[in-house]
Amino acid sequence: MLREILEWVRTVVIACLIGLVLTLVLRPILVKGHSMEPTLGDNNYLLIEQLSYYWENPHYGDIIVFQSEMTDPDGEKRDLIKRVIGSEGDHITISDGKVYVNDVPLNEKYIKGSWTSGDMDMTVPQHAVFVLGDNRGNSMDSRSEAVGFVDENRIRGRVLIRILPLSRFGSID
């Protein structure tokens, strides 16, 4: 009898440890809005991983979730989902509808449309990234003073996979 109870306790402890590890590493998130179309749509359900940026910096093209300074109606700071365009030390220029990183024009096949509004010429500061939405005509991103450069310590994680809708389940390109 005691042996059976110990087996149950062991099973419960292992299950709790696995659950704890998974919640520290993975986090579900729901896309709200159209700023990442056509890559991500409104009400897509995603899984982000939260550990990789403890050991490495975000890379160009990563789709990240970060805490912004903007607040919801209930006063909570909003999480935003955007694509990393530049990281620490990169020179970002937006001119004539094109985005340049270190004076090289980006080939952005993932954006909705072919035009990026705004005129910018700046360098990404230390421990920060420059982010843009894929739907450039409908995105609050680093072009806006409300978002600006994103401090790396505000990054919650990198998008790993899309869970819903099931017809688009899988990794995000």
N, C-alpha and C positions, 0 to 999 in steps of 0.2 A: 504494500500500500504506500509506504513512504517513498519507495522508488518511483512509483507512478506519479506521485505528487511532485517530486523533484523533476521529472521529465516535463511535466506541464509547466512548472515554474521556468525551467530552462527555455522551453519553447516560447513562452510569453516574453521573457527577457530578450531573447534573440529577435523576435518580431519587433519589439519596441526599439531596439538598437538599430535595426534595419530601417524602420520608419523614421527615426531621428536623423540618421545619415542621409536618407533620401530628401527629407525636408530641408536639410542644411545645404544640399547640393542642387536639388531641382526645385523649381517653383512654377506653378501654372499661372498664366496671365491671359486676360481677355483683351483683344484689340478693340478699342472704341474709336471709331472715326475712319476717315479715308485717306489720311496723310501718307500711308505707305503703299497705296495702290500703285501698280497692279500686283506687287509682290505679296502684300498682306491686305486682306479685306476686313471691313467692319464685322465684328463678332467672330473673327477667327480665334480659336483657342490654341495657345502656344505653350510650350514647355521651355523655360529658360534654365541654363546652368549658371550657378552663382560663384564658382570657385576659380575658374581659369585666370581671371584678372588679378588674383592675388599673386600670381607668379609671372604673368606676362602682361604686356600692354595691349590695348585694343588694336586691331589691325584694320587697314582700309577694307571696306566692304562688310565688316561685321555689322550685324543688326543687333542693337543693344536696347536694353530697357534701363532708364535712369530716372531718378527723382528730380523733377523740375522745381523751380521756385513758384510756379503757378499753383493756385489752389482750386479745389472743387468747391461747389456751393456749401458743403459742410465744413470747409476750412482745412481739409486734408490736402497735403501737397500731392500733385498729380504725377503719376509715372507716365513717361512718354517713350515711344518706340521709334527709333530712327537708325539710319545707316551711318557708320563712321566714314567720313570723307578724308579727314586729316587728323594726325596726332602730333604730339609735342614736337615743336620745331618746324613743322611743315608750313610752307608759304601757300596760302589759299587766295586765289583770285577768281572772282566771278565778273565776267565782262562779255558783253554782246551775247548773253544767253548761254555761255559756256562756263564750265567749272575747270579751273586749272589747279593742280597741286604741284608745287615746286616747278612752275612754268610749263608743265606738261598737261595738255588737255585730256580730261577723262573721257573714256569711251563708256558711256553710261547706258547700256542696253536695257537696264532694269527700270528706268524712269518712265513715268507717264508723260507723254509728249516729248518734245525735244528742246525745251527752253527752260532755263533757270533764271528767274527774275533776280534783280538786284545787281549792284555794283559794289564789289568788296575787294580789298587788298590788305591782307593781314597775315600775321604769323601766329600759329597756335602756341599759347603759353605752356610752360612746364606743367606736367601732371593734368593735362586737359586734352579733350578731343573736340573736333568740329564735326557736327552731324547735320545731315539733311534728310528730309523725307523723300521717298521715291515719287510722290505726287507733288511736284514742286509748286504747282499752282494752288495747292490746298494743304500747306504744311507749316506749322509753327516750329521752327528749327533754329539752328545757330545763326541764321540771317536776321533773326528777330532779337531785339534787346531783352525781351521777356525770357529767352532761352540762352542765347549767347554760347560761349564755350562751355562745355560740360566738364566739370571737375571729375577726375577719375574716381574719387571717393564717393561720388553720387551714383555711379553705375551699379545697378542691381544685378545685372547678368547679361549673358549673350543668348540670343534666340537659338535654340537647339533644333526643335522640330515643331511642325504644325500638327495638332491633334485633330482639330475640327475646322472646317467640315471634313468628313471622312473621305470625300471625293478628292481632297487635296492633301491627305495625310502624308507626312514625310518631312524630309529635310528642306530647308529654305535655301534657294540659290541666290 
